[in-house]
């Protein structure tokens, strides 16, 4: 079994500010996958749980809000696990733009 993809995305918005940005822009994440669709988006305290499906695959994920960063965790299906490093790099590079 593989480890989930985990990325910390820094911000200077505070918890309330980053939660507002994430809530308003998380659907952009689904757009990064061809045919991607967001499902089951729900908050549990300062953690957003969601599922993205696309290309016949389903990714379960969560974003934990912290004062100075967002900790994103993606549980990739076996078919996408081989792309874990590329996905981690892309989130690390493009993740801050999702908070704008």
HELIX and SHEET records of a PDB file:
HELIX    1   1 UNK A   14  UNK A   25  1                                  12    
HELIX    2   2 UNK A   27  UNK A   30  1                                   4    
HELIX    3   3 UNK A   78  UNK A   81  1                                   4    
HELIX    4   4 UNK A   84  UNK A   98  1                                  15    
SHEET    1   A 5 UNK A   5  UNK A  10  0                                        
SHEET    2   A 5 UNK A  69  UNK A  75 -1                                        
SHEET    3   A 5 UNK A  57  UNK A  65 -1                                        
SHEET    4   A 5 UNK A  47  UNK A  54 -1                                        
SHEET    5   A 5 UNK A  37  UNK A  44 -1                                        
END                                                                             
